[in-house]
Amino acid sequence: MAEPISGVSSGLGTGDVGSVSPSRSLKFAGNPFEDVLSKAIDALNTVSNTEVYANQMIDKYTRGEAEMADVLIASSKASIMVQLAVTTINTAVTTFKEVTQMQI
């Protein structure tokens, strides 16, 4: 049966869906740029894992091991995560370009 949709977490590659607290603050261990870049890479890896999981669900469906609703949910989650990642990356690139073109 289909699982209820809840918050997105890094455990999506296993099919588990956790929740993310919006009030969570970032803690920087050393260089803030390096920490943010590391977190961005982790987030992109999560998107990749979600896509792999959706593809696995499609394969399971073709073998008769999964239901269509579960496949649609996994595919929708992957699609939404990819759209958010692309939008975030485009915004970051635009912001970087604007900052580099500022007059000092």
ZAKE-713201 format. One record per atom (N, C-alpha, C, O): x, y, z. Coordinates in steps of 0.1 Angstrom, whole numbers. Atoms other than C-alpha are relative to their C-alpha. Layout:
# residues N
[[X,Y,Z]]
...
This chain:
# residues 104
[[8,-12,0]]
[[0,0,0]]
[[9,12,0]]
[[20,12,4]]
[[-7,-13,1]]
[[11,36,-5]]
[[3,5,14]]
[[-6,5,23]]
[[-4,-6,-12]]
[[30,53,23]]
[[-4,15,0]]
[[-4,21,-10]]
[[3,-15,0]]
[[20,88,35]]
[[12,8,-3]]
[[23,4,1]]
[[-11,-9,3]]
[[41,116,23]]
[[3,9,12]]
[[-6,16,18]]
[[-4,-9,-11]]
[[60,134,50]]
[[13,8,-4]]
[[15,9,-16]]
[[-11,-8,3]]
[[91,156,52]]
[[11,-8,-7]]
[[11,-20,-7]]
[[-11,6,7]]
[[123,150,32]]
[[12,-1,8]]
[[15,9,16]]
[[-13,1,-8]]
[[155,137,48]]
[[10,-7,-9]]
[[7,-11,-20]]
[[-11,7,8]]
[[188,121,37]]
[[-2,-15,-1]]
[[5,-21,-8]]
[[2,15,0]]
[[174,86,43]]
[[-9,-4,-11]]
[[-14,-16,-11]]
[[9,4,11]]
[[154,86,11]]
[[5,-11,-9]]
[[-3,-18,-15]]
[[-6,11,9]]
[[178,62,-7]]
[[-5,-13,5]]
[[-5,-23,-3]]
[[4,13,-5]]
[[165,34,15]]
[[-15,-1,0]]
[[-21,-12,3]]
[[15,0,1]]
[[128,43,10]]
[[-6,6,13]]
[[-18,7,13]]
[[5,-5,-12]]
[[125,57,45]]
[[-2,15,-2]]
[[7,22,-8]]
[[2,-14,1]]
[[111,92,48]]
[[-1,6,14]]
[[-9,2,22]]
[[0,-6,-13]]
[[119,113,78]]
[[-5,14,-1]]
[[-11,18,-11]]
[[4,-14,1]]
[[113,149,86]]
[[12,9,3]]
[[21,6,9]]
[[-10,-10,-1]]
[[134,180,85]]
[[-6,12,8]]
[[-17,17,4]]
[[5,-12,-8]]
[[130,208,111]]
[[4,13,-6]]
[[16,15,-9]]
[[-4,-12,7]]
[[128,242,95]]
[[7,10,9]]
[[14,19,4]]
[[-7,-9,-9]]
[[142,258,126]]
[[14,-4,3]]
[[21,2,12]]
[[-13,5,-2]]
[[174,239,124]]
[[10,10,-4]]
[[8,16,-15]]
[[-10,-10,5]]
[[205,261,123]]
[[12,-7,-4]]
[[15,-18,1]]
[[-12,6,5]]
[[237,254,105]]
[[12,3,10]]
[[13,14,15]]
[[-12,-2,-8]]
[[268,248,126]]
[[12,-2,-8]]
[[14,-12,-15]]
[[-12,1,8]]
[[301,255,110]]
[[12,-5,8]]
[[15,1,19]]
[[-11,5,-8]]
[[332,235,121]]
[[13,8,-3]]
[[21,10,6]]
[[-13,-7,4]]
[[359,254,102]]
[[-3,11,-10]]
[[-10,21,-6]]
[[2,-10,11]]
[[358,273,69]]
[[-15,-1,-4]]
[[-20,-11,-8]]
[[14,0,4]]
[[321,283,63]]
[[-2,-4,-15]]
[[-12,-11,-17]]
[[2,3,14]]
[[325,281,25]]
[[1,-15,-2]]
[[-7,-21,-9]]
[[-2,14,1]]
[[339,246,28]]
[[-11,-8,6]]
[[-16,-19,0]]
[[11,7,-7]]
[[311,235,52]]
[[-12,1,-9]]
[[-20,-9,-10]]
[[12,-1,8]]
[[284,249,29]]
[[1,-8,-12]]
[[-9,-15,-17]]
[[-2,8,11]]
[[299,233,-1]]
[[-1,-15,3]]
[[-7,-23,-5]]
[[2,13,-4]]
[[301,200,17]]
[[-14,-4,2]]
[[-18,-15,-2]]
[[14,3,-2]]
[[265,202,28]]
[[-8,0,-14]]
[[-17,-8,-15]]
[[6,0,14]]
[[255,210,-9]]
[[3,-13,-7]]
[[-6,-19,-14]]
[[-4,12,6]]
[[274,180,-21]]
[[-8,-12,6]]
[[-13,-21,-1]]
[[8,10,-7]]
[[257,158,5]]
[[-15,0,-5]]
[[-21,-10,-7]]
[[14,-1,5]]
[[223,172,-6]]
[[-2,-5,-14]]
[[-12,-12,-17]]
[[0,5,14]]
[[231,164,-43]]
[[1,-15,0]]
[[-5,-22,-8]]
[[-1,14,-2]]
[[241,129,-32]]
[[-14,-6,4]]
[[-18,-17,-1]]
[[13,4,-5]]
[[207,126,-15]]
[[-10,0,-12]]
[[-18,-10,-14]]
[[8,0,12]]
[[190,136,-48]]
[[3,-12,-9]]
[[-6,-18,-14]]
[[-4,12,8]]
[[210,110,-66]]
[[-5,-13,5]]
[[-10,-21,-2]]
[[6,13,-7]]
[[200,83,-41]]
[[-15,-1,-2]]
[[-20,-12,-4]]
[[14,0,2]]
[[164,93,-45]]
[[-4,-5,-14]]
[[-13,-12,-16]]
[[2,4,14]]
[[166,89,-83]]
[[3,-15,-1]]
[[-4,-22,-8]]
[[-4,14,0]]
[[183,55,-78]]
[[-12,-8,6]]
[[-16,-19,0]]
[[11,7,-7]]
[[155,44,-54]]
[[-12,0,-10]]
[[-19,-10,-11]]
[[12,-1,9]]
[[128,56,-79]]
[[2,-10,-12]]
[[-7,-17,-16]]
[[-3,9,11]]
[[145,36,-107]]
[[-1,-15,5]]
[[-6,-23,-2]]
[[1,14,-6]]
[[147,5,-84]]
[[-15,-3,2]]
[[-19,-15,-1]]
[[14,2,-1]]
[[110,9,-77]]
[[-7,-3,-14]]
[[-16,-12,-14]]
[[6,3,13]]
[[102,10,-114]]
[[4,-14,-5]]
[[-4,-22,-10]]
[[-4,14,3]]
[[123,-22,-119]]
[[-8,-10,8]]
[[-12,-20,2]]
[[8,10,-9]]
[[104,-39,-90]]
[[-14,-1,-6]]
[[-20,-11,-6]]
[[13,0,5]]
[[71,-28,-106]]
[[-1,-9,-13]]
[[-10,-17,-15]]
[[0,8,12]]
[[81,-44,-139]]
[[1,-15,2]]
[[-3,-23,-6]]
[[-1,14,-4]]
[[89,-76,-121]]
[[-12,-5,8]]
[[-14,-16,12]]
[[12,4,-8]]
[[55,-75,-102]]
[[3,0,15]]
[[-5,-6,22]]
[[-4,0,-15]]
[[72,-68,-68]]
[[-4,12,7]]
[[-3,13,19]]
[[4,-13,-6]]
[[58,-33,-62]]
[[-13,5,-7]]
[[-16,1,-18]]
[[13,-5,5]]
[[25,-15,-66]]
[[3,13,-8]]
[[13,20,-5]]
[[-1,-12,8]]
[[20,13,-91]]
[[0,13,9]]
[[7,22,6]]
[[0,-12,-9]]
[[12,38,-63]]
[[13,3,6]]
[[17,14,7]]
[[-13,-2,-6]]
[[45,32,-46]]
[[10,5,-11]]
[[19,14,-7]]
[[-9,-4,11]]
[[63,37,-80]]
[[-2,15,-3]]
[[7,23,-4]]
[[3,-14,3]]
[[45,70,-86]]
[[4,9,11]]
[[9,20,8]]
[[-5,-8,-12]]
[[53,83,-51]]
[[15,2,-1]]
[[20,13,0]]
[[-15,-1,1]]
[[90,75,-55]]
[[4,8,-12]]
[[13,17,-10]]
[[-4,-8,12]]
[[91,90,-90]]
[[-3,15,3]]
[[4,24,-1]]
[[3,-14,-3]]
[[73,122,-78]]
[[9,6,10]]
[[13,18,8]]
[[-9,-5,-9]]
[[96,126,-49]]
[[13,3,-7]]
[[19,14,-4]]
[[-12,-3,8]]
[[126,123,-72]]
[[-1,12,-9]]
[[8,20,-9]]
[[2,-11,9]]
[[112,147,-97]]
[[0,14,8]]
[[6,23,4]]
[[1,-12,-8]]
[[104,173,-70]]
[[14,4,6]]
[[18,16,6]]
[[-13,-3,-5]]
[[139,170,-55]]
[[9,5,-11]]
[[18,14,-8]]
[[-9,-5,11]]
[[156,174,-89]]
[[-4,14,-3]]
[[5,22,-6]]
[[4,-14,3]]
[[135,205,-96]]
[[5,10,10]]
[[10,21,7]]
[[-4,-9,-10]]
[[144,220,-63]]
[[16,2,-1]]
[[21,13,1]]
[[-14,-1,2]]
[[181,212,-68]]
[[4,9,-11]]
[[13,17,-10]]
[[-3,-8,11]]
[[182,227,-102]]
[[-3,15,2]]
[[5,24,-1]]
[[4,-14,-3]]
[[164,259,-90]]
[[10,6,9]]
[[14,17,8]]
[[-10,-5,-10]]
[[188,262,-61]]
[[14,3,-6]]
[[20,13,-3]]
[[-13,-2,7]]
[[219,257,-83]]
[[-1,12,-9]]
[[9,20,-9]]
[[2,-12,9]]
[[206,283,-108]]
[[0,13,8]]
[[6,22,3]]
[[1,-12,-9]]
[[199,308,-80]]
[[14,3,5]]
[[18,14,6]]
[[-14,-2,-6]]
[[234,302,-65]]
[[9,6,-11]]
[[17,15,-8]]
[[-9,-5,11]]
[[251,307,-99]]
[[-3,14,-3]]
[[6,22,-5]]
[[4,-14,3]]
[[231,339,-106]]
[[5,9,11]]
[[10,20,8]]
[[-5,-9,-11]]
[[240,353,-72]]
[[15,1,0]]
[[20,12,2]]
[[-14,-1,1]]
[[276,344,-76]]
[[5,9,-11]]
[[14,17,-9]]
[[-3,-9,11]]
[[277,362,-110]]
[[-2,14,4]]
[[6,23,1]]
[[3,-14,-5]]
[[261,393,-94]]
[[10,5,9]]
[[15,16,8]]
[[-10,-4,-10]]
[[286,393,-66]]
[[13,3,-7]]
[[20,13,-3]]
[[-13,-2,7]]
[[316,390,-89]]
[[0,12,-9]]
[[10,17,-12]]
[[1,-12,9]]
[[303,419,-111]]
[[-1,13,8]]
[[-2,23,3]]
[[1,-13,-8]]
[[300,443,-81]]
[[12,8,-1]]
[[24,3,-1]]
[[-11,-10,-1]]
[[321,474,-81]]
[[5,2,14]]
[[-4,3,23]]
[[-5,-2,-14]]
[[344,478,-51]]
[[3,15,2]]
[[7,19,13]]
